[in-house]
Amino acid sequence: GENVEQHPSTLSVQEGDSAVIKCTYSDSASNYFPWYKQELGKRPQLIIDIRSNVGEKKDQRIAVTLNKTAKHFSLHITETQPEDSAVYFCAAGGGFKTIFGAGTRLFVKA
Amino acid sequence: DAGVIQSPRHEVTEMGQEVTLRCKPISGHNSLFWYRQTMMRGLELLIYFNNNVPIDDSGMPEDRFSAKMPNASFSTLKIQPSEPRDSAVYFCASSLGSGGVQETQYFGPGTRLLVL
């Protein structure tokens, strides 16, 4: 069945450094790739998404890249801040179904 | 818009009891999703509806779980009988979901279920 693998499971960076989270997906029909941020005790919230007709998208300190040939996509956070500490989920969607990765717990040390 | 509304926010029950979780999606959204989140298994899709019709319930763990969407503004997820391993946070999410085009999913605040 469809699968999304996400790495690393835990990531610790110093404030101001960059963080990169990588995901691979198995369903070649996937055409929508959102990233969600979940703070402790809160709901997942969309932070950025990318569709299959675009290779890269940027929103301030956050950027996502997509390589459809290799079936992988990545989240890049630059100039990390303590408030970026959270769990980040990647997902791959096609049709009505979205499959989520297992999540990456990001710690940003002040 | 109030966003996706879920109730109750917290539920503590005893093993064997029936549990009903409720969700009101964002008005105008055509797709509704039920997820379960645990530390061990992460975020799991249980079932999703489009235009009130269940499209895929392959994520429903077993017959003890059932979900309904009687109209566009209300859905329930029922567990009967409940077991301790059902303890988790259950999220409902909705999206525009028009014609197979992927849209952003908006999550509700979740229901934290504890089965003793």
Interface residues (C-beta under 8 A of the other chain):
Chain A: N31 Y32 P34 K42 R43 P44 Q45 L46 D49 R51 F89 G93 G94 G95 F96 K97 T98 I99 F100 G101 A102 G103
Chain B: S31 F33 G42 L43 L45 Y48 N50 I55 D56 F91 G97 G100 V101 Q102 T104 Q105 Y106 F107 G108 P109 G110
